[in-house]
Amino acid sequence: MSLRISIIVPAYNEEATILRVLEEIRRQSTKGVEFEVIVIDDGSQDGTVALLEANPRLYDRLIRRATNGGKGAAVVAGLRAASGQYILFQDADLEYSPTYYPALVFPVLNFGAEIVMGSRFLAAPYSRVQFFWHKVGNNLITLIFNALFNTTFTDIYTCYLLYRRDLLDPDHLISMGWEQHAEILCRVVRRSKVIYEVPISYQGRSYEEGKKIHAHHAIAVILTIVRRRIGL
């Protein structure tokens, strides 16, 4: 029996990259693995939806949200629709390449991993040089998470988080902002015993190219990590 992985692709005004990322996903092939591609359009105002509707071969399910509710709301909609044994998140902006799927899946197939995290700082072949304070913020967030959850991650705020679906009920999620990723990781780590990291490359965008996250988002992320650790 093959392993089914549901790939959650939230998209908001990504007409420049959405088809390229979906085409790259469709090119991935790993023996014994089936990919279910779920695209969630979060009320895009550009041509994203038209492009998706014209290319249904590139995904298994398209969820259209009438209004923009933010990435968190789109993620929850995708999680509710997922049918795979595992969940994998994929941003629609091509900062992260689906060519790393085999590396992410390897610990699941060979070591029974329940969580696999992609790391931009674990001997990645390449990584675009970006913003100093983003790096400082990411290191601080990762340090706090590791200290509170007794883990050794090198990069917790990467897009590529692969986890066993039954570790998390999406209806239990509270966060709908950028801090939602931290909440998901907090919840699944507490229920997992076999966790791996694998190196991935990163082709980050500038703000002019559409990057949306800012340094101040780290505050909400840290508060979420602390609250989840003490059970709030």
C-alpha positions as CSV (number, residue, x, y, z in Angstrom):
1,M,0.0,0.0,0.0
2,S,1.4,3.4,-1.0
3,L,1.9,6.3,1.4
4,R,-0.5,9.2,0.7
5,I,0.8,12.7,1.4
6,S,-1.6,15.6,1.2
7,I,0.2,18.7,0.0
8,I,-1.5,21.9,1.3
9,V,-0.9,24.9,-1.1
10,P,-2.4,28.2,0.2
11,A,-2.4,30.9,-2.4
12,Y,-3.2,34.6,-2.4
13,N,-2.5,36.7,-5.5
14,E,0.2,34.3,-6.8
15,E,-0.6,34.5,-10.5
16,A,3.1,34.9,-11.3
17,T,4.2,31.6,-9.7
18,I,1.2,29.3,-9.0
19,L,1.3,27.3,-12.2
20,R,5.1,26.9,-12.0
21,V,5.0,25.6,-8.4
22,L,2.1,23.2,-9.2
23,E,3.9,21.9,-12.3
24,E,7.0,21.3,-10.2
25,I,4.9,19.4,-7.7
26,R,3.4,17.2,-10.4
27,R,6.9,16.3,-11.6
28,Q,7.9,14.8,-8.3
29,S,7.8,11.0,-8.0
30,T,8.9,8.8,-5.1
31,K,8.4,5.1,-5.1
32,G,5.6,4.0,-2.8
33,V,4.3,7.6,-2.3
34,E,1.2,9.2,-3.7
35,F,0.8,13.0,-3.5
36,E,-2.6,14.6,-3.1
37,V,-2.4,18.3,-4.1
38,I,-4.9,20.6,-2.4
39,V,-4.9,24.3,-3.5
40,I,-6.7,26.9,-1.4
41,D,-7.3,30.2,-3.0
42,D,-7.7,32.8,-0.2
43,G,-9.8,35.3,-2.1
44,S,-7.2,36.3,-4.7
45,Q,-7.9,39.6,-6.6
46,D,-5.6,38.9,-9.5
47,G,-5.6,36.1,-12.1
48,T,-4.8,33.2,-9.7
49,V,-8.2,31.6,-9.8
50,A,-8.5,31.9,-13.6
51,L,-5.2,30.2,-14.0
52,L,-6.1,27.4,-11.6
53,E,-9.5,26.7,-13.2
54,A,-7.9,26.5,-16.6
55,N,-5.3,23.9,-15.4
56,P,-7.2,21.3,-13.2
57,R,-4.7,18.6,-14.1
58,L,-2.2,20.3,-11.8
59,Y,-4.1,19.6,-8.5
60,D,-6.6,17.2,-7.0
61,R,-8.8,19.7,-5.3
62,L,-9.3,23.4,-5.5
63,I,-10.9,25.2,-2.5
64,R,-12.0,28.7,-3.2
65,R,-12.5,31.1,-0.3
66,A,-14.8,34.1,-1.2
67,T,-12.9,36.5,1.0
68,N,-9.3,36.8,2.1
69,G,-9.0,35.4,5.6
70,G,-5.2,35.1,5.8
71,K,-2.9,32.1,5.4
72,G,-4.1,30.5,8.6
73,A,-7.7,30.3,7.5
74,A,-6.6,28.9,4.1
75,V,-4.4,26.3,5.9
76,V,-7.3,25.1,8.1
77,A,-9.5,24.7,5.0
78,G,-6.9,22.6,3.4
79,L,-6.3,20.5,6.5
80,R,-10.0,19.7,6.8
81,A,-10.1,18.5,3.2
82,A,-6.9,16.4,3.4
83,S,-7.1,12.6,3.1
84,G,-3.5,11.6,3.3
85,Q,-1.7,9.9,6.1
86,Y,0.8,12.8,6.2
87,I,0.5,16.5,5.6
88,L,3.1,18.7,3.8
89,F,2.9,22.4,3.4
90,Q,4.0,24.1,0.2
91,D,4.0,27.9,-0.3
92,A,2.9,29.1,-3.7
93,D,5.7,31.5,-4.3
94,L,8.5,29.1,-5.2
95,E,10.8,30.2,-2.3
96,Y,10.9,26.4,-1.5
97,S,11.4,23.9,-4.3
98,P,9.3,20.7,-4.5
99,T,12.4,18.9,-5.7
100,Y,13.1,18.3,-2.0
101,Y,10.1,16.1,-1.5
102,P,12.1,12.9,-1.8
103,A,14.5,14.1,0.9
104,L,11.6,15.0,3.2
105,V,9.9,11.7,2.7
106,F,13.0,9.6,3.1
107,P,12.9,9.6,7.0
108,V,9.3,8.6,6.9
109,L,9.8,5.6,4.6
110,N,13.0,4.5,6.2
111,F,12.9,5.4,9.9
112,G,9.2,5.8,10.6
113,A,9.4,9.5,11.2
114,E,6.3,11.2,12.4
115,I,7.6,14.7,11.7
116,V,10.2,15.9,9.2
117,M,11.2,19.5,9.1
118,G,13.2,21.0,6.2
119,S,16.1,23.3,7.4
120,R,17.6,26.1,5.5
121,F,20.6,26.1,7.8
122,L,21.5,22.4,7.9
123,A,24.1,22.2,5.1
124,A,21.8,23.4,2.4
125,P,23.4,23.4,-1.1
126,Y,22.4,27.1,-1.5
127,S,20.4,29.8,0.2
128,R,19.6,33.3,-1.0
129,V,21.2,35.9,1.3
130,Q,18.3,37.9,2.9
131,F,17.7,40.1,5.9
132,F,19.9,40.1,9.0
133,W,17.1,40.7,11.5
134,H,15.0,38.0,10.0
135,K,17.9,35.6,10.7
136,V,18.3,36.9,14.2
137,G,14.5,36.5,14.8
138,N,14.5,33.0,13.4
139,N,17.4,31.9,15.5
140,L,15.7,33.3,18.6
141,I,12.4,31.6,17.9
142,T,14.2,28.3,17.2
143,L,16.2,28.6,20.4
144,I,13.1,29.3,22.5
145,F,11.2,26.4,21.0
146,N,14.1,24.0,21.5
147,A,14.5,25.1,25.1
148,L,10.8,24.7,25.9
149,F,10.1,21.5,24.0
150,N,13.5,19.8,24.5
151,T,14.3,19.5,20.7
152,T,17.3,20.3,18.6
153,F,15.8,21.9,15.5
154,T,18.0,24.3,13.5
155,D,15.2,26.1,11.6
156,I,11.6,25.9,12.9
157,Y,10.1,28.6,10.7
158,T,10.6,27.0,7.3
159,C,7.7,26.2,5.0
160,Y,8.5,22.5,4.8
161,L,6.8,20.8,7.7
162,L,5.8,17.2,7.1
163,Y,3.8,15.5,9.8
164,R,1.5,12.5,10.4
165,R,-2.0,13.8,9.9
166,D,-3.5,12.1,12.9
167,L,-1.2,14.1,15.2
168,L,-3.4,17.2,14.8
169,D,-7.1,18.0,14.6
170,P,-7.3,21.2,12.5
171,D,-10.5,22.2,14.5
172,H,-8.3,22.6,17.6
173,L,-6.2,25.3,16.0
174,I,-6.6,28.7,17.6
175,S,-4.1,30.8,15.7
176,M,-4.9,32.2,12.2
177,G,-1.9,34.5,11.7
178,W,1.7,33.9,10.9
179,E,2.0,32.3,14.4
180,Q,-0.2,29.4,13.3
181,H,2.9,27.5,12.0
182,A,4.3,27.6,15.5
183,E,1.1,26.4,17.0
184,I,1.0,23.4,14.6
185,L,4.5,22.5,15.4
186,C,4.0,22.8,19.2
187,R,1.0,20.5,19.0
188,V,2.5,17.8,16.8
189,V,5.9,17.7,18.6
190,R,4.2,17.0,21.9
191,R,2.6,13.9,20.4
192,S,5.6,12.6,18.4
193,K,8.5,10.4,19.2
194,V,10.4,10.2,15.9
195,I,11.4,13.6,14.5
196,Y,13.9,14.4,11.8
197,E,15.3,17.4,10.0
198,V,16.7,17.4,6.4
199,P,18.6,20.2,4.6
200,I,16.7,22.2,1.9
201,S,17.6,25.2,-0.2
202,Y,15.8,28.5,-0.1
203,Q,15.2,31.0,-2.8
204,G,13.7,33.8,-0.8
205,R,11.8,36.7,-2.1
206,S,12.4,40.4,-1.4
207,Y,9.5,42.6,-0.3
208,E,9.4,44.1,-3.8
209,E,9.0,40.5,-5.1
210,G,6.0,39.8,-2.8
211,K,7.5,38.7,0.6
212,K,4.8,39.2,3.3
213,I,6.3,38.2,6.6
214,H,8.0,40.9,8.8
215,A,10.3,40.9,11.8
216,H,7.5,42.0,14.1
217,H,5.6,38.8,13.5
218,A,8.2,37.1,15.7
219,I,6.5,38.5,18.8
220,A,3.3,36.7,18.2
221,V,5.2,33.5,17.3
222,I,7.2,33.6,20.6
223,L,4.0,34.2,22.6
224,T,2.3,31.3,20.9
225,I,5.2,28.9,21.6
226,V,5.2,29.9,25.3
227,R,1.4,29.6,25.6
228,R,1.3,26.2,24.0
229,R,4.1,25.0,26.3
230,I,2.3,25.9,29.4
231,G,-1.0,24.7,28.0
232,L,-2.9,28.0,27.4
